[in-house]
């Protein structure tokens, strides 16, 4: 299994945000988990996708309102 990594610029492009936003999020402990080796920061694709899933919302009225997965009741 190959683990795919995204550079800061790649993730910023994916989300259409500034790389500085990612830097600020790292500073304050927000955003997806990251790996730092030496001076290089990368994000594992699986962590980015998990963070994206966690950000799903049903409404803007409630910050913590999560979208219910259609698969949640199946089983």
mmCIF file of the N, C-alpha and C atoms, coordinates in Angstrom:
data_MODEL
# 
_entry.id   MODEL 
# 
loop_
_atom_site.group_PDB 
_atom_site.id 
_atom_site.type_symbol 
_atom_site.label_atom_id 
_atom_site.label_alt_id 
_atom_site.label_comp_id 
_atom_site.label_asym_id 
_atom_site.label_entity_id 
_atom_site.label_seq_id 
_atom_site.pdbx_PDB_ins_code 
_atom_site.Cartn_x 
_atom_site.Cartn_y 
_atom_site.Cartn_z 
_atom_site.occupancy 
_atom_site.B_iso_or_equiv 
_atom_site.pdbx_formal_charge 
_atom_site.auth_seq_id 
_atom_site.auth_comp_id 
_atom_site.auth_asym_id 
_atom_site.auth_atom_id 
_atom_site.pdbx_PDB_model_num 
ATOM 1   N N  . UNK A 1 1  ? 0.847   -1.179 0.000  1.00 0.00 ? 1  UNK A N  1 
ATOM 2   C CA . UNK A 1 1  ? 0.000   0.000  0.000  1.00 0.00 ? 1  UNK A CA 1 
ATOM 3   C C  . UNK A 1 1  ? 0.896   1.247  0.000  1.00 0.00 ? 1  UNK A C  1 
ATOM 4   N N  . UNK A 1 2  ? 0.655   2.118  -0.940 1.00 0.00 ? 2  UNK A N  1 
ATOM 5   C CA . UNK A 1 2  ? 1.408   3.355  -1.039 1.00 0.00 ? 2  UNK A CA 1 
ATOM 6   C C  . UNK A 1 2  ? 0.635   4.473  -0.357 1.00 0.00 ? 2  UNK A C  1 
ATOM 7   N N  . UNK A 1 3  ? 1.323   5.214  0.507  1.00 0.00 ? 3  UNK A N  1 
ATOM 8   C CA . UNK A 1 3  ? 0.691   6.351  1.175  1.00 0.00 ? 3  UNK A CA 1 
ATOM 9   C C  . UNK A 1 3  ? 0.971   7.592  0.341  1.00 0.00 ? 3  UNK A C  1 
ATOM 10  N N  . UNK A 1 4  ? -0.090  8.263  -0.031 1.00 0.00 ? 4  UNK A N  1 
ATOM 11  C CA . UNK A 1 4  ? 0.029   9.489  -0.841 1.00 0.00 ? 4  UNK A CA 1 
ATOM 12  C C  . UNK A 1 4  ? 0.113   10.690 0.076  1.00 0.00 ? 4  UNK A C  1 
ATOM 13  N N  . UNK A 1 5  ? 1.021   11.599 -0.223 1.00 0.00 ? 5  UNK A N  1 
ATOM 14  C CA . UNK A 1 5  ? 1.189   12.824 0.562  1.00 0.00 ? 5  UNK A CA 1 
ATOM 15  C C  . UNK A 1 5  ? 0.903   14.040 -0.312 1.00 0.00 ? 5  UNK A C  1 
ATOM 16  N N  . UNK A 1 6  ? 0.352   15.073 0.297  1.00 0.00 ? 6  UNK A N  1 
ATOM 17  C CA . UNK A 1 6  ? 0.131   16.345 -0.383 1.00 0.00 ? 6  UNK A CA 1 
ATOM 18  C C  . UNK A 1 6  ? 1.046   17.392 0.227  1.00 0.00 ? 6  UNK A C  1 
ATOM 19  N N  . UNK A 1 7  ? 1.691   18.164 -0.616 1.00 0.00 ? 7  UNK A N  1 
ATOM 20  C CA . UNK A 1 7  ? 2.459   19.298 -0.139 1.00 0.00 ? 7  UNK A CA 1 
ATOM 21  C C  . UNK A 1 7  ? 1.478   20.417 0.245  1.00 0.00 ? 7  UNK A C  1 
ATOM 22  N N  . UNK A 1 8  ? 1.971   21.367 1.006  1.00 0.00 ? 8  UNK A N  1 
ATOM 23  C CA . UNK A 1 8  ? 1.115   22.474 1.439  1.00 0.00 ? 8  UNK A CA 1 
ATOM 24  C C  . UNK A 1 8  ? 0.443   23.153 0.248  1.00 0.00 ? 8  UNK A C  1 
ATOM 25  N N  . UNK A 1 9  ? 1.180   23.429 -0.805 1.00 0.00 ? 9  UNK A N  1 
ATOM 26  C CA . UNK A 1 9  ? 0.636   24.112 -1.992 1.00 0.00 ? 9  UNK A CA 1 
ATOM 27  C C  . UNK A 1 9  ? -0.453  23.258 -2.637 1.00 0.00 ? 9  UNK A C  1 
ATOM 28  N N  . UNK A 1 10 ? -0.235  21.938 -2.689 1.00 0.00 ? 10 UNK A N  1 
ATOM 29  C CA . UNK A 1 10 ? -1.233  21.048 -3.295 1.00 0.00 ? 10 UNK A CA 1 
ATOM 30  C C  . UNK A 1 10 ? -2.533  21.058 -2.496 1.00 0.00 ? 10 UNK A C  1 
ATOM 31  N N  . UNK A 1 11 ? -2.420  21.031 -1.165 1.00 0.00 ? 11 UNK A N  1 
ATOM 32  C CA . UNK A 1 11 ? -3.629  21.055 -0.342 1.00 0.00 ? 11 UNK A CA 1 
ATOM 33  C C  . UNK A 1 11 ? -4.312  22.411 -0.440 1.00 0.00 ? 11 UNK A C  1 
ATOM 34  N N  . UNK A 1 12 ? -3.547  23.487 -0.454 1.00 0.00 ? 12 UNK A N  1 
ATOM 35  C CA . UNK A 1 12 ? -4.125  24.825 -0.600 1.00 0.00 ? 12 UNK A CA 1 
ATOM 36  C C  . UNK A 1 12 ? -4.888  24.924 -1.925 1.00 0.00 ? 12 UNK A C  1 
ATOM 37  N N  . UNK A 1 13 ? -4.315  24.382 -2.989 1.00 0.00 ? 13 UNK A N  1 
ATOM 38  C CA . UNK A 1 13 ? -4.988  24.384 -4.290 1.00 0.00 ? 13 UNK A CA 1 
ATOM 39  C C  . UNK A 1 13 ? -6.249  23.525 -4.255 1.00 0.00 ? 13 UNK A C  1 
ATOM 40  N N  . UNK A 1 14 ? -6.177  22.383 -3.598 1.00 0.00 ? 14 UNK A N  1 
ATOM 41  C CA . UNK A 1 14 ? -7.331  21.477 -3.504 1.00 0.00 ? 14 UNK A CA 1 
ATOM 42  C C  . UNK A 1 14 ? -8.512  22.175 -2.843 1.00 0.00 ? 14 UNK A C  1 
ATOM 43  N N  . UNK A 1 15 ? -8.240  22.953 -1.792 1.00 0.00 ? 15 UNK A N  1 
ATOM 44  C CA . UNK A 1 15 ? -9.302  23.631 -1.043 1.00 0.00 ? 15 UNK A CA 1 
ATOM 45  C C  . UNK A 1 15 ? -9.497  25.082 -1.462 1.00 0.00 ? 15 UNK A C  1 
ATOM 46  N N  . UNK A 1 16 ? -8.721  25.544 -2.427 1.00 0.00 ? 16 UNK A N  1 
ATOM 47  C CA . UNK A 1 16 ? -8.810  26.924 -2.896 1.00 0.00 ? 16 UNK A CA 1 
ATOM 48  C C  . UNK A 1 16 ? -8.639  27.919 -1.745 1.00 0.00 ? 16 UNK A C  1 
ATOM 49  N N  . UNK A 1 17 ? -7.614  27.685 -0.948 1.00 0.00 ? 17 UNK A N  1 
ATOM 50  C CA . UNK A 1 17 ? -7.283  28.586 0.160  1.00 0.00 ? 17 UNK A CA 1 
ATOM 51  C C  . UNK A 1 17 ? -5.807  28.960 0.053  1.00 0.00 ? 17 UNK A C  1 
ATOM 52  N N  . UNK A 1 18 ? -5.417  29.944 0.818  1.00 0.00 ? 18 UNK A N  1 
ATOM 53  C CA . UNK A 1 18 ? -4.028  30.382 0.830  1.00 0.00 ? 18 UNK A CA 1 
ATOM 54  C C  . UNK A 1 18 ? -3.166  29.391 1.613  1.00 0.00 ? 18 UNK A C  1 
ATOM 55  N N  . UNK A 1 19 ? -1.937  29.169 1.154  1.00 0.00 ? 19 UNK A N  1 
ATOM 56  C CA . UNK A 1 19 ? -1.019  28.349 1.948  1.00 0.00 ? 19 UNK A CA 1 
ATOM 57  C C  . UNK A 1 19 ? -0.805  28.945 3.343  1.00 0.00 ? 19 UNK A C  1 
ATOM 58  N N  . UNK A 1 20 ? -0.895  30.259 3.460  1.00 0.00 ? 20 UNK A N  1 
ATOM 59  C CA . UNK A 1 20 ? -0.751  30.911 4.762  1.00 0.00 ? 20 UNK A CA 1 
ATOM 60  C C  . UNK A 1 20 ? -1.866  30.483 5.723  1.00 0.00 ? 20 UNK A C  1 
ATOM 61  N N  . UNK A 1 21 ? -3.048  30.192 5.191  1.00 0.00 ? 21 UNK A N  1 
ATOM 62  C CA . UNK A 1 21 ? -4.141  29.701 6.038  1.00 0.00 ? 21 UNK A CA 1 
ATOM 63  C C  . UNK A 1 21 ? -3.745  28.369 6.657  1.00 0.00 ? 21 UNK A C  1 
ATOM 64  N N  . UNK A 1 22 ? -3.157  27.487 5.871  1.00 0.00 ? 22 UNK A N  1 
ATOM 65  C CA . UNK A 1 22 ? -2.697  26.197 6.396  1.00 0.00 ? 22 UNK A CA 1 
ATOM 66  C C  . UNK A 1 22 ? -1.611  26.401 7.440  1.00 0.00 ? 22 UNK A C  1 
ATOM 67  N N  . UNK A 1 23 ? -0.718  27.353 7.196  1.00 0.00 ? 23 UNK A N  1 
ATOM 68  C CA . UNK A 1 23 ? 0.334   27.649 8.180  1.00 0.00 ? 23 UNK A CA 1 
ATOM 69  C C  . UNK A 1 23 ? -0.276  28.144 9.491  1.00 0.00 ? 23 UNK A C  1 
ATOM 70  N N  . UNK A 1 24 ? -1.272  29.021 9.384  1.00 0.00 ? 24 UNK A N  1 
ATOM 71  C CA . UNK A 1 24 ? -1.926  29.536 10.594 1.00 0.00 ? 24 UNK A CA 1 
ATOM 72  C C  . UNK A 1 24 ? -2.651  28.408 11.325 1.00 0.00 ? 24 UNK A C  1 
ATOM 73  N N  . UNK A 1 25 ? -3.348  27.556 10.571 1.00 0.00 ? 25 UNK A N  1 
ATOM 74  C CA . UNK A 1 25 ? -4.052  26.440 11.200 1.00 0.00 ? 25 UNK A CA 1 
ATOM 75  C C  . UNK A 1 25 ? -3.080  25.540 11.951 1.00 0.00 ? 25 UNK A C  1 
ATOM 76  N N  . UNK A 1 26 ? -1.918  25.275 11.365 1.00 0.00 ? 26 UNK A N  1 
ATOM 77  C CA . UNK A 1 26 ? -0.932  24.445 12.064 1.00 0.00 ? 26 UNK A CA 1 
ATOM 78  C C  . UNK A 1 26 ? -0.487  25.128 13.351 1.00 0.00 ? 26 UNK A C  1 
ATOM 79  N N  . UNK A 1 27 ? -0.294  26.424 13.303 1.00 0.00 ? 27 UNK A N  1 
ATOM 80  C CA . UNK A 1 27 ? 0.157   27.190 14.462 1.00 0.00 ? 27 UNK A CA 1 
ATOM 81  C C  . UNK A 1 27 ? -0.849  27.113 15.610 1.00 0.00 ? 27 UNK A C  1 
ATOM 82  N N  . UNK A 1 28 ? -2.162  27.186 15.278 1.00 0.00 ? 28 UNK A N  1 
ATOM 83  C CA . UNK A 1 28 ? -3.194  27.197 16.329 1.00 0.00 ? 28 UNK A CA 1 
ATOM 84  C C  . UNK A 1 28 ? -3.790  25.813 16.589 1.00 0.00 ? 28 UNK A C  1 
ATOM 85  N N  . UNK A 1 29 ? -3.320  24.785 15.877 1.00 0.00 ? 29 UNK A N  1 
ATOM 86  C CA . UNK A 1 29 ? -3.790  23.421 16.119 1.00 0.00 ? 29 UNK A CA 1 
ATOM 87  C C  . UNK A 1 29 ? -5.090  23.083 15.422 1.00 0.00 ? 29 UNK A C  1 
ATOM 88  N N  . UNK A 1 30 ? -5.401  23.765 14.327 1.00 0.00 ? 30 UNK A N  1 
ATOM 89  C CA . UNK A 1 30 ? -6.607  23.467 13.553 1.00 0.00 ? 30 UNK A CA 1 
ATOM 90  C C  . UNK A 1 30 ? -6.212  22.732 12.273 1.00 0.00 ? 30 UNK A C  1 
ATOM 91  N N  . UNK A 1 31 ? -7.214  22.342 11.501 1.00 0.00 ? 31 UNK A N  1 
ATOM 92  C CA . UNK A 1 31 ? -6.956  21.700 10.222 1.00 0.00 ? 31 UNK A CA 1 
ATOM 93  C C  . UNK A 1 31 ? -6.579  20.239 10.375 1.00 0.00 ? 31 UNK A C  1 
ATOM 94  N N  . UNK A 1 32 ? -6.233  19.622 9.246  1.00 0.00 ? 32 UNK A N  1 
ATOM 95  C CA . UNK A 1 32 ? -5.882  18.194 9.274  1.00 0.00 ? 32 UNK A CA 1 
ATOM 96  C C  . UNK A 1 32 ? -4.520  17.953 9.912  1.00 0.00 ? 32 UNK A C  1 
ATOM 97  N N  . UNK A 1 33 ? -4.307  16.732 10.358 1.00 0.00 ? 33 UNK A N  1 
ATOM 98  C CA . UNK A 1 33 ? -3.006  16.346 10.893 1.00 0.00 ? 33 UNK A CA 1 
ATOM 99  C C  . UNK A 1 33 ? -1.969  16.480 9.785  1.00 0.00 ? 33 UNK A C  1 
ATOM 100 N N  . UNK A 1 34 ? -0.735  16.710 10.171 1.00 0.00 ? 34 UNK A N  1 
ATOM 101 C CA . UNK A 1 34 ? 0.337   16.855 9.199  1.00 0.00 ? 34 UNK A CA 1 
ATOM 102 C C  . UNK A 1 34 ? 1.587   16.167 9.712  1.00 0.00 ? 34 UNK A C  1 
ATOM 103 N N  . UNK A 1 35 ? 2.529   15.982 8.814  1.00 0.00 ? 35 UNK A N  1 
ATOM 104 C CA . UNK A 1 35 ? 3.817   15.392 9.148  1.00 0.00 ? 35 UNK A CA 1 
ATOM 105 C C  . UNK A 1 35 ? 4.875   16.447 8.873  1.00 0.00 ? 35 UNK A C  1 
ATOM 106 N N  . UNK A 1 36 ? 5.792   16.615 9.808  1.00 0.00 ? 36 UNK A N  1 
ATOM 107 C CA . UNK A 1 36 ? 6.895   17.546 9.609  1.00 0.00 ? 36 UNK A CA 1 
ATOM 108 C C  . UNK A 1 36 ? 8.206   16.793 9.810  1.00 0.00 ? 36 UNK A C  1 
ATOM 109 N N  . UNK A 1 37 ? 8.982   16.754 8.754  1.00 0.00 ? 37 UNK A N  1 
ATOM 110 C CA . UNK A 1 37 ? 10.292  16.111 8.800  1.00 0.00 ? 37 UNK A CA 1 
ATOM 111 C C  . UNK A 1 37 ? 11.302  17.172 8.390  1.00 0.00 ? 37 UNK A C  1 
ATOM 112 N N  . UNK A 1 38 ? 12.155  17.554 9.333  1.00 0.00 ? 38 UNK A N  1 
ATOM 113 C CA . UNK A 1 38 ? 13.043  18.676 9.076  1.00 0.00 ? 38 UNK A CA 1 
ATOM 114 C C  . UNK A 1 38 ? 12.194  19.931 8.924  1.00 0.00 ? 38 UNK A C  1 
ATOM 115 N N  . UNK A 1 39 ? 12.348  20.643 7.838  1.00 0.00 ? 39 UNK A N  1 
ATOM 116 C CA . UNK A 1 39 ? 11.538  21.833 7.598  1.00 0.00 ? 39 UNK A CA 1 
ATOM 117 C C  . UNK A 1 39 ? 10.398  21.594 6.637  1.00 0.00 ? 39 UNK A C  1 
ATOM 118 N N  . UNK A 1 40 ? 10.206  20.352 6.216  1.00 0.00 ? 40 UNK A N  1 
ATOM 119 C CA . UNK A 1 40 ? 9.194   20.030 5.210  1.00 0.00 ? 40 UNK A CA 1 
ATOM 120 C C  . UNK A 1 40 ? 7.907   19.558 5.871  1.00 0.00 ? 40 UNK A C  1 
ATOM 121 N N  . UNK A 1 41 ? 6.788   20.150 5.442  1.00 0.00 ? 41 UNK A N  1 
ATOM 122 C CA . UNK A 1 41 ? 5.468   19.757 5.949  1.00 0.00 ? 41 UNK A CA 1 
ATOM 123 C C  . UNK A 1 41 ? 4.709   19.075 4.822  1.00 0.00 ? 41 UNK A C  1 
ATOM 124 N N  . UNK A 1 42 ? 4.135   17.912 5.119  1.00 0.00 ? 42 UNK A N  1 
ATOM 125 C CA . UNK A 1 42 ? 3.267   17.209 4.166  1.00 0.00 ? 42 UNK A CA 1 
ATOM 126 C C  . UNK A 1 42 ? 2.027   16.710 4.905  1.00 0.00 ? 42 UNK A C  1 
ATOM 127 N N  . UNK A 1 43 ? 0.982   16.479 4.129  1.00 0.00 ? 43 UNK A N  1 
ATOM 128 C CA . UNK A 1 43 ? -0.279  15.980 4.665  1.00 0.00 ? 43 UNK A CA 1 
ATOM 129 C C  . UNK A 1 43 ? -0.569  14.634 4.013  1.00 0.00 ? 43 UNK A C  1 
ATOM 130 N N  . UNK A 1 44 ? -0.857  13.625 4.833  1.00 0.00 ? 44 UNK A N  1 
ATOM 131 C CA . UNK A 1 44 ? -1.247  12.334 4.259  1.00 0.00 ? 44 UNK A CA 1 
ATOM 132 C C  . UNK A 1 44 ? -2.641  12.484 3.663  1.00 0.00 ? 44 UNK A C  1 
ATOM 133 N N  . UNK A 1 45 ? -2.836  11.967 2.467  1.00 0.00 ? 45 UNK A N  1 
ATOM 134 C CA . UNK A 1 45 ? -4.121  12.075 1.790  1.00 0.00 ? 45 UNK A CA 1 
ATOM 135 C C  . UNK A 1 45 ? -5.234  11.485 2.652  1.00 0.00 ? 45 UNK A C  1 
ATOM 136 N N  . UNK A 1 46 ? -4.967  10.376 3.340  1.00 0.00 ? 46 UNK A N  1 
ATOM 137 C CA . UNK A 1 46 ? -5.998  9.759  4.177  1.00 0.00 ? 46 UNK A CA 1 
ATOM 138 C C  . UNK A 1 46 ? -6.409  10.689 5.324  1.00 0.00 ? 46 UNK A C  1 
ATOM 139 N N  . UNK A 1 47 ? -5.476  11.476 5.870  1.00 0.00 ? 47 UNK A N  1 
ATOM 140 C CA . UNK A 1 47 ? -5.814  12.430 6.927  1.00 0.00 ? 47 UNK A CA 1 
ATOM 141 C C  . UNK A 1 47 ? -6.625  13.593 6.376  1.00 0.00 ? 47 UNK A C  1 
ATOM 142 N N  . UNK A 1 48 ? -6.275  14.047 5.178  1.00 0.00 ? 48 UNK A N  1 
ATOM 143 C CA . UNK A 1 48 ? -7.019  15.130 4.527  1.00 0.00 ? 48 UNK A CA 1 
ATOM 144 C C  . UNK A 1 48 ? -8.458  14.690 4.262  1.00 0.00 ? 48 UNK A C  1 
ATOM 145 N N  . UNK A 1 49 ? -8.619  13.484 3.732  1.00 0.00 ? 49 UNK A N  1 
ATOM 146 C CA . UNK A 1 49 ? -9.964  12.979 3.433  1.00 0.00 ? 49 UNK A CA 1 
ATOM 147 C C  . UNK A 1 49 ? -10.772 12.774 4.714  1.00 0.00 ? 49 UNK A C  1 
ATOM 148 N N  . UNK A 1 50 ? -10.143 12.315 5.783  1.00 0.00 ? 50 UNK A N  1 
ATOM 149 C CA . UNK A 1 50 ? -10.835 12.157 7.065  1.00 0.00 ? 50 UNK A CA 1 
ATOM 150 C C  . UNK A 1 50 ? -11.269 13.521 7.593  1.00 0.00 ? 50 UNK A C  1 
ATOM 151 N N  . UNK A 1 51 ? -10.409 14.511 7.474  1.00 0.00 ? 51 UNK A N  1 
ATOM 152 C CA . UNK A 1 51 ? -10.747 15.867 7.917  1.00 0.00 ? 51 UNK A CA 1 
ATOM 153 C C  . UNK A 1 51 ? -11.925 16.406 7.101  1.00 0.00 ? 51 UNK A C  1 
ATOM 154 N N  . UNK A 1 52 ? -11.916 16.170 5.804  1.00 0.00 ? 52 UNK A N  1 
ATOM 155 C CA . UNK A 1 52 ? -13.016 16.619 4.943  1.00 0.00 ? 52 UNK A CA 1 
ATOM 156 C C  . UNK A 1 52 ? -14.334 15.961 5.364  1.00 0.00 ? 52 UNK A C  1 
ATOM 157 N N  . UNK A 1 53 ? -14.298 14.660 5.641  1.00 0.00 ? 53 UNK A N  1 
ATOM 158 C CA . UNK A 1 53 ? -15.517 13.971 6.091  1.00 0.00 ? 53 UNK A CA 1 
ATOM 159 C C  . UNK A 1 53 ? -16.026 14.562 7.400  1.00 0.00 ? 53 UNK A C  1 
ATOM 160 N N  . UNK A 1 54 ? -15.117 14.921 8.291  1.00 0.00 ? 54 UNK A N  1 
ATOM 161 C CA . UNK A 1 54 ? -15.481 15.493 9.585  1.00 0.00 ? 54 UNK A CA 1 
ATOM 162 C C  . UNK A 1 54 ? -16.106 16.875 9.464  1.00 0.00 ? 54 UNK A C  1 
ATOM 163 N N  . UNK A 1 55 ? -15.866 17.554 8.357  1.00 0.00 ? 55 UNK A N  1 
ATOM 164 C CA . UNK A 1 55 ? -16.363 18.911 8.178  1.00 0.00 ? 55 UNK A CA 1 
ATOM 165 C C  . UNK A 1 55 ? -17.752 18.964 7.559  1.00 0.00 ? 55 UNK A C  1 
ATOM 166 N N  . UNK A 1 56 ? -18.331 17.822 7.210  1.00 0.00 ? 56 UNK A N  1 
ATOM 167 C CA . UNK A 1 56 ? -19.683 17.811 6.632  1.00 0.00 ? 56 UNK A CA 1 
ATOM 168 C C  . UNK A 1 56 ? -20.684 18.375 7.626  1.00 0.00 ? 56 UNK A C  1 
ATOM 169 N N  . UNK A 1 57 ? -21.533 19.270 7.157  1.00 0.00 ? 57 UNK A N  1 
ATOM 170 C CA . UNK A 1 57 ? -22.555 19.898 7.996  1.00 0.00 ? 57 UNK A CA 1 
ATOM 171 C C  . UNK A 1 57 ? -23.896 19.840 7.287  1.00 0.00 ? 57 UNK A C  1 
ATOM 172 N N  . UNK A 1 58 ? -24.964 19.749 8.059  1.00 0.00 ? 58 UNK A N  1 
ATOM 173 C CA . UNK A 1 58 ? -26.316 19.737 7.515  1.00 0.00 ? 58 UNK A CA 1 
ATOM 174 C C  . UNK A 1 58 ? -26.874 21.148 7.409  1.00 0.00 ? 58 UNK A C  1 
ATOM 175 N N  . UNK A 1 59 ? -26.349 22.061 8.227  1.00 0.00 ? 59 UNK A N  1 
ATOM 176 C CA . UNK A 1 59 ? -26.896 23.405 8.274  1.00 0.00 ? 59 UNK A CA 1 
ATOM 177 C C  . UNK A 1 59 ? -25.816 24.375 8.736  1.00 0.00 ? 59 UNK A C  1 
ATOM 178 N N  . UNK A 1 60 ? -25.905 25.604 8.270  1.00 0.00 ? 60 UNK A N  1 
ATOM 179 C CA . UNK A 1 60 ? -24.980 26.631 8.753  1.00 0.00 ? 60 UNK A CA 1 
ATOM 180 C C  . UNK A 1 60 ? -25.472 27.237 10.053 1.00 0.00 ? 60 UNK A C  1 
ATOM 181 N N  . UNK A 1 61 ? -26.706 26.903 10.455 1.00 0.00 ? 61 UNK A N  1 
ATOM 182 C CA . UNK A 1 61 ? -27.284 27.459 11.682 1.00 0.00 ? 61 UNK A CA 1 
ATOM 183 C C  . UNK A 1 61 ? -26.607 26.905 12.929 1.00 0.00 ? 61 UNK A C  1 
ATOM 184 N N  . UNK A 1 62 ? -26.166 25.674 12.879 1.00 0.00 ? 62 UNK A N  1 
ATOM 185 C CA . UNK A 1 62 ? -25.524 25.048 14.032 1.00 0.00 ? 62 UNK A CA 1 
ATOM 186 C C  . UNK A 1 62 ? -24.121 24.596 13.637 1.00 0.00 ? 62 UNK A C  1 
ATOM 187 N N  . UNK A 1 63 ? -23.097 25.193 14.251 1.00 0.00 ? 63 UNK A N  1 
ATOM 188 C CA . UNK A 1 63 ? -21.724 24.840 13.877 1.00 0.00 ? 63 UNK A CA 1 
ATOM 189 C C  . UNK A 1 63 ? -21.399 23.358 14.035 1.00 0.00 ? 63 UNK A C  1 
ATOM 190 N N  . UNK A 1 64 ? -22.008 22.690 14.990 1.00 0.00 ? 64 UNK A N  1 
ATOM 191 C CA . UNK A 1 64 ? -21.703 21.285 15.232 1.00 0.00 ? 64 UNK A CA 1 
ATOM 192 C C  . UNK A 1 64 ? -22.660 20.327 14.556 1.00 0.00 ? 64 UNK A C  1 
ATOM 193 N N  . UNK A 1 65 ? -23.586 20.834 13.751 1.00 0.00 ? 65 UNK A N  1 
ATOM 194 C CA . UNK A 1 65 ? -24.582 19.965 13.115 1.00 0.00 ? 65 UNK A CA 1 
ATOM 195 C C  . UNK A 1 65 ? -23.908 19.129 12.033 1.00 0.00 ? 65 UNK A C  1 
ATOM 196 N N  . UNK A 1 66 ? -23.886 17.833 12.217 1.00 0.00 ? 66 UNK A N  1 
ATOM 197 C CA . UNK A 1 66 ? -23.252 16.915 11.262 1.00 0.00 ? 66 UNK A CA 1 
ATOM 198 C C  . UNK A 1 66 ? -24.288 16.355 10.324 1.00 0.00 ? 66 UNK A C  1 
ATOM 199 N N  . UNK A 1 67 ? -23.902 16.098 9.093  1.00 0.00 ? 67 UNK A N  1 
ATOM 200 C CA . UNK A 1 67 ? -24.762 15.448 8.124  1.00 0.00 ? 67 UNK A CA 1 
ATOM 201 C C  . UNK A 1 67 ? -24.852 13.978 8.494  1.00 0.00 ? 67 UNK A C  1 
ATOM 202 N N  . UNK A 1 68 ? -26.054 13.439 8.527  1.00 0.00 ? 68 UNK A N  1 
ATOM 203 C CA . UNK A 1 68 ? -26.231 12.021 8.800  1.00 0.00 ? 68 UNK A CA 1 
ATOM 204 C C  . UNK A 1 68 ? -25.959 11.227 7.540  1.00 0.00 ? 68 UNK A C  1 
ATOM 205 N N  . UNK A 1 69 ? -25.084 10.279 7.642  1.00 0.00 ? 69 UNK A N  1 
ATOM 206 C CA . UNK A 1 69 ? -24.759 9.433  6.500  1.00 0.00 ? 69 UNK A CA 1 
ATOM 207 C C  . UNK A 1 69 ? -25.947 8.539  6.187  1.00 0.00 ? 69 UNK A C  1 
ATOM 208 N N  . UNK A 1 70 ? -26.223 8.362  4.896  1.00 0.00 ? 70 UNK A N  1 
ATOM 209 C CA . UNK A 1 70 ? -27.315 7.482  4.484  1.00 0.00 ? 70 UNK A CA 1 
ATOM 210 C C  . UNK A 1 70 ? -26.990 6.030  4.826  1.00 0.00 ? 70 UNK A C  1 
ATOM 211 N N  . UNK A 1 71 ? -25.724 5.724  5.079  1.00 0.00 ? 71 UNK A N  1 
ATOM 212 C CA . UNK A 1 71 ? -25.313 4.381  5.424  1.00 0.00 ? 71 UNK A CA 1 
ATOM 213 C C  . UNK A 1 71 ? -25.361 4.114  6.931  1.00 0.00 ? 71 UNK A C  1 
ATOM 214 N N  . UNK A 1 72 ? -25.579 5.179  7.727  1.00 0.00 ? 72 UNK A N  1 
ATOM 215 C CA . UNK A 1 72 ? -25.528 5.026  9.174  1.00 0.00 ? 72 UNK A CA 1 
ATOM 216 C C  . UNK A 1 72 ? -26.590 4.050  9.681  1.00 0.00 ? 72 UNK A C  1 
ATOM 217 N N  . UNK A 1 73 ? -27.776 4.072  9.076  1.00 0.00 ? 73 UNK A N  1 
ATOM 218 C CA . UNK A 1 73 ? -28.845 3.196  9.550  1.00 0.00 ? 73 UNK A CA 1 
ATOM 219 C C  . UNK A 1 73 ? -28.812 1.826  8.909  1.00 0.00 ? 73 UNK A C  1 
ATOM 220 N N  . UNK A 1 74 ? -28.034 1.667  7.864  1.00 0.00 ? 74 UNK A N  1 
ATOM 221 C CA . UNK A 1 74 ? -27.960 0.381  7.175  1.00 0.00 ? 74 UNK A CA 1 
ATOM 222 C C  . UNK A 1 74 ? -27.055 -0.580 7.937  1.00 0.00 ? 74 UNK A C  1 
ATOM 223 N N  . UNK A 1 75 ? -27.468 -1.808 7.997  1.00 0.00 ? 75 UNK A N  1 
ATOM 224 C CA . UNK A 1 75 ? -26.648 -2.876 8.546  1.00 0.00 ? 75 UNK A CA 1 
ATOM 225 C C  . UNK A 1 75 ? -27.501 -3.920 9.172  1.00 0.00 ? 75 UNK A C  1 
# 
